[in-house]
Amino acid sequence: MLVGRPVRRREDERILRGEARYLDDVERPGVAHVAFVRSAYAHARARVNKNVAGGALLLLTADDLVGVQSLPVQGAEGVELLGPAHPVLARGEVGYVGQPLAAVVAETRALAEDAAELVEVEYEPLEPVLSPRSAPETLLRFARRTDGVDEAFAAAAHVVSERFELPRLVAAPIEARGAIAEAGPDGTLTVWISAQDPHRQRAGLSHVLGLEDDRIRVIVPEVGGAFGSKGVVCPETCATAVAALRLGRPVKWTEDRFENFLAAYQGRGLDADVELALDAEGRFLALRARLYADLGAYLLPTTAIPPHTAALLMTGCYTIPEAEVELVGARTNKVPTGPYRGAGRPEAAVLVEGIVDRAARELGVDRLELRRRNLIASDAFPYATPLGWTYDSGDYERCLDRAVELLGDVEPGGDDVLSGTGFAMYVERAGGLWESAEVRIEAGGRVVVASGSSPHGQGHATAFGQIVADRLGVDAADVEFVFGDSALVPRGVGTFASRSIAVGGSALARALDELQRRMDETGRRPLAEAAGLRAEARFESPLVFSSGCHAAAVEIDRRTGRLTIVRVVAVDDAGRIVNPLLAEGQVLGGVAQALGECLTEEAVVDENGQPRTATFADYSLLTAAEMPPVATAFVETPTPTNPLGAKGIGEGGAIGTLAAVANAVTDALGGRRIAPPYTERKLWAALH
C-alpha cells in the first residue's frame, strides 16, 4: 500500500531543473500587451480623457464596455449581499488606490506602460472611509443566533469579554497575476492564466463577457504560488479578454510586484467584540460575537466567504450550547478582500482561543484544564454546532494532549526577558461541493488520469499517483496526469478550501473503482490488454472538518521589545493522511505564513488611504533564518463522508499557529492583548 506512506514529490525534479512552464513562458504569435491606468486616489470622482497616446492600439474605458457585466458575486447561506460587485473598469468613481480605470493596449509591454502613463484622468477627491467600525456603508450582513442566548448570559456566574483586531495581509505569491487572451475566428476565446484552476476562471469570464462557457477554453500552466489570491476571475483578466476580442489578436497582461500589492485582493482584516458566558464550574454556556470585516470597496466573487466562515466557526472545538454572531461586512476605500490561506478559520481561532484564555485568566483556572472541561467529546460526532454546521469526526483532547507533550517544559528567560506560552485549538471547514475525474487505459497499459482538481504546488500528481497505484497495482511514477485545461479535463469545481484529496482524490478513487469493475466484467487483464477502457466519476460530499492544537513558546526582550518565537508545535487532524511527507510540508508552509503575520506582515494605508506597504522593502516576508524549530504530529480520525477518510491539511498551519502565538504573546504581557504583527515598536510601547 502506498497510501499512508511518505512518498517524495514527483513534481520537484522538473521544477528544480527549470523545465516547468509558467504563464510568462507561453508564447503566442502577434501578441499585444495591455497596461492599466490605475487610480491615484482611494476615493474620488474620476473621468478619463480619451486621449489615445501615440503607439497605442486600443484604449478601453468603462464607456467602451457596453454589454460587459461586473464580476459575479458568490453568496453564502444566510448572507445578505448589499454592496456593488467589482466593475471591470471604474465608471465615474474610484474606490481604492490601484483600481483599474482604463486599459491601454500596445505592441510591447513597454509601449503599453508608456502610453498608460500619458492617459489623463481628472479627479475630484472624496473623503476615504478606512475603519470598518465606523463605515457608513456595508457590503454584506449576516446574523445567526440560538433562542437561549440572552437567558444563558443572564444566568451566567461569569461573563468575560475581549476586543480583537487582525490586520489585512498580502498573499505575495512568487509569480504575480497574469493572463493571455486569444480570440478565435469563430468568436471563441482561449485564455492562458496563472490561476488555481480553470473552472472558476471560465465561469467568471462567461458571466462578465456574456459568452457560453463552452465557447471559452481556459488553460492553467504551472503556477508560482497562489495562497487563495488566484482563485477567481479578476477585473484585469476580463479587460484583457475584451481587448483580445476587440482586436482579434492575442493580448497579454502580466502585473509587476507594485501592481500586485495595490490591486490583488488581500486577506484577513477583522475587528471583533467577543463575550463568553460561563457557569460557576467553568462550563461554557453561551458566546456572543460582533464581527466587523474590512471588505474594501467592492464585492469580488468570493469576498463574502472568509468572514462568513469565521462567523460560523465561532464556537470552535467547544461545547457551547447557545451562540449569537453578527457579521458586518464594511465598505472601506481599500482594495477588496478575498480568501487567503485559512480564509476565515484563522480569524475564528484567534477570537475563540483568545476569549478562552481570557476566561481562564479571569477565573483563575488553568487554561488547559478549562479547555479539556469544555471540548467536544470524541464520542459525540457527528456533532451539530449551535451555529449550523455539523462536524464529521475528531478527537480534540488527543490533539491537545499531544501538543502539550511536544511543547514540553519551557525554561523561563532571564531578568531582561518576558516568557510566555500559548495553546490554540482550531477547527477547519474543508472540502464540500463536488469534483470529477476520468481514468483511461491507453496503448501498452499506460494509465492516464484527467482531474477536475488542479495543482498549484500541492503535489497532486504524487498523492493522486499513490491512490492510482494502490487501486490498479501500477507504478505510481508511470501514471500520466492531465490538469488545468478546460478542454482536456472533465468539468470540476477547483482547488481551494483544502479540498483536493477529500473531494478530488475521492472522485479519482470512485473512477478507479469503476474502471476496475469494467475490467472485471470484460476479463481484460493485465492492463496492457485493457487499452481503450475508460471510466469517469463525479464525487459530491458535505463539508469535512479538520482540527488540531498548536502551541508556541515566545520571549520578549524588555529592553527592545524584540519578540523571539522559541518554538512552535503543530498537531493536526486531517483524517486519513495519504502522504505524510506532503502533509508535513503543507503544515510547515502554513506555519511559516502564520509566523509572518505574527512578526512582520501588515497591509497598511495612511489617513488618505494611500498604501504604505506596497513593496517588499516595506512589507517584509519571513525567510528561513527567522523560522523557529517546529515540531509536527498528526492525529487521524477518518471522516465517514468519503471513501478515503481524508479531510484537508493545506491550511491548518496558517490557522492554529497564529492563535497560539497570539496567546503566547498575551501570556508574556501578563494578559494584555495587542494586535499582530508583534513588532518591536509595538511591544516596546506595550511594555512602557
C-alpha positions, 0 to 999 in steps of 0.5 A, a space after each residue: 500500500 502506498 497510501 499512508 506512506 511518505 512518498 517524495 514529490 514527483 513534481 520537484 525534479 522538473 521544477 528544480 531543473 527549470 523545465 516547468 512552464 509558467 504563464 510568462 513562458 507561453 508564447 503566442 504569435 502577434 501578441 499585444 500587451 495591455 497596461 492599466 491606468 490605475 487610480 491615484 486616489 482611494 476615493 474620488 470622482 474620476 473621468 478619463 480623457 480619451 486621449 489615445 497616446 501615440 503607439 497605442 492600439 486600443 484604449 478601453 474605458 468603462 464607456 467602451 464596455 457596453 454589454 460587459 457585466 461586473 464580476 459575479 458575486 458568490 453568496 453564502 447561506 444566510 448572507 445578505 449581499 448589499 454592496 456593488 460587485 467589482 466593475 471591470 473598469 471604474 465608471 465615474 468613481 474610484 474606490 481604492 488606490 490601484 483600481 483599474 480605470 482604463 486599459 491601454 493596449 500596445 505592441 510591447 509591454 513597454 509601449 503599453 506602460 508608456 502610453 498608460 502613463 500619458 492617459 489623463 484622468 481628472 479627479 475630484 477627491 472624496 473623503 476615504 472611509 478606512 475603519 470598518 467600525 465606523 463605515 457608513 456603508 456595508 457590503 454584506 450582513 449576516 446574523 445567526 443566533 440560538 433562542 437561549 442566548 440572552 437567558 444563558 448570559 443572564 444566568 451566567 456566574 461569569 461573563 468575560 469579554 475581549 476586543 480583537 483586531 487582525 490586520 489585512 495581509 498580502 498573499 505575495 505569491 512568487 509569480 504575480 497575476 497574469 493572463 493571455 487572451 486569444 480570440 478565435 475566428 469563430 468568436 471563441 476565446 482561449 485564455 492562458 492564466 496563472 490561476 488555481 484552476 480553470 473552472 472558476 476562471 471560465 465561469 467568471 469570464 462567461 458571466 462578465 463577457 456574456 459568452 457560453 462557457 463552452 465557447 471559452 477554453 481556459 488553460 492553467 500552466 504551472 503556477 508560482 504560488 497562489 495562497 487563495 489570491 488566484 482563485 477567481 476571475 479578476 477585473 484585469 483578466 476580463 479587460 484583457 479578454 475584451 481587448 483580445 476580442 476587440 482586436 482579434 489578436 492575442 493580448 497579454 497582461 502580466 502585473 509587476 510586484 507594485 501592481 500586485 500589492 495595490 490591486 490583488 485582493 488581500 486577506 484577513 482584516 477583522 475587528 471583533 467584540 467577543 463575550 463568553 458566558 460561563 457557569 460557576 464550574 467553568 462550563 461554557 454556556 453561551 458566546 456572543 460575537 460582533 464581527 466587523 470585516 474590512 471588505 474594501 470597496 467592492 464585492 469580488 466573487 468570493 469576498 463574502 466567504 472568509 468572514 462568513 466562515 469565521 462567523 460560523 466557526 465561532 464556537 470552535 472545538 467547544 461545547 457551547 450550547 447557545 451562540 449569537 454572531 453578527 457579521 458586518 461586512 464594511 465598505 472601506 476605500 481599500 482594495 477588496 478582500 478575498 480568501 487567503 490561506 485559512 480564509 476565515 478559520 484563522 480569524 475564528 481561532 484567534 477570537 475563540 482561543 483568545 476569549 478562552 484564555 481570557 476566561 481562564 485568566 479571569 477565573 483563575 483556572 488553568 487554561 488547559 484544564 478549562 479547555 479539556 472541561 469544555 471540548 467536544 467529546 470524541 464520542 459525540 460526532 457527528 456533532 451539530 454546532 449551535 451555529 449550523 454546521 455539523 462536524 464529521 469526526 475528531 478527537 480534540 483532547 488527543 490533539 491537545 494532549 499531544 501538543 502539550 507533550 511536544 511543547 514540553 517544559 519551557 525554561 523561563 528567560 532571564 531578568 531582561 526577558 518576558 516568557 510566555 506560552 500559548 495553546 490554540 485549538 482550531 477547527 477547519 471547514 474543508 472540502 464540500 461541493 463536488 469534483 470529477 475525474 476520468 481514468 483511461 487505459 491507453 496503448 501498452 497499459 499506460 494509465 492516464 488520469 484527467 482531474 477536475 482538481 488542479 495543482 498549484 504546488 500541492 503535489 497532486 500528481 504524487 498523492 493522486 499517483 499513490 491512490 492510482 497505484 494502490 487501486 490498479 497495482 501500477 507504478 505510481 511514477 508511470 501514471 500520466 496526469 492531465 490538469 488545468 485545461 478546460 478542454 482536456 479535463 472533465 468539468 470540476 469545481 477547483 482547488 481551494 478550501 483544502 479540498 483536493 484529496 477529500 473531494 478530488 482524490 475521492 472522485 479519482 478513487 470512485 473512477 478507479 473503482 469503476 474502471 476496475 469493475 469494467 475490467 472485471 466484467 470484460 476479463 481484460 487483464 493485465 492492463 496492457 490488454 485493457 487499452 481503450 477502457 475508460 471510466 469517469 466519476 463525479 464525487 459530491 460530499 458535505 463539508 469535512 472538518 479538520 482540527 488540531 492544537 498548536 502551541 508556541 513558546 515566545 520571549 520578549 526582550 524588555 529592553 527592545 521589545 524584540 519578540 523571539 518565537 522559541 518554538 512552535 508545535 503543530 498537531 493536526 487532524 486531517 483524517 486519513 493522511 495519504 502522504 505524510 511527507 506532503 502533509 508535513 510540508 503543507 503544515 510547515 508552509 502554513 506555519 511559516 505564513 502564520 509566523 509572518 503575520 505574527 512578526 512582520 506582515 501588515 497591509 497598511 494605508 495612511 489617513 488618505 488611504 494611500 498604501 504604505 506597504 506596497 513593496 517588499 522593502 516595506 512589507 517584509 516576508 519571513 525567510 528561513 533564518 527567522 523560522 523557529 524549530 517546529 515540531 509536527 504530529 498528526 492525529 487521524 480520525 477518518 471522516 465517514 463522508 468519503 471513501 478515503 477518510 481524508 479531510 484537508 491539511 493545506 491550511 491548518 498551519 496558517 490557522 492554529 499557529 497564529 492563535 497560539 502565538 497570539 496567546 503566547 504573546 498575551 501570556 508574556 504581557 501578563 494578559 494584555 492583548 495587542 494586535 499582530 504583527 508583534 513588532 518591536 515598536 509595538 511591544 516596546 510601547 506595550 511594555 512602557 
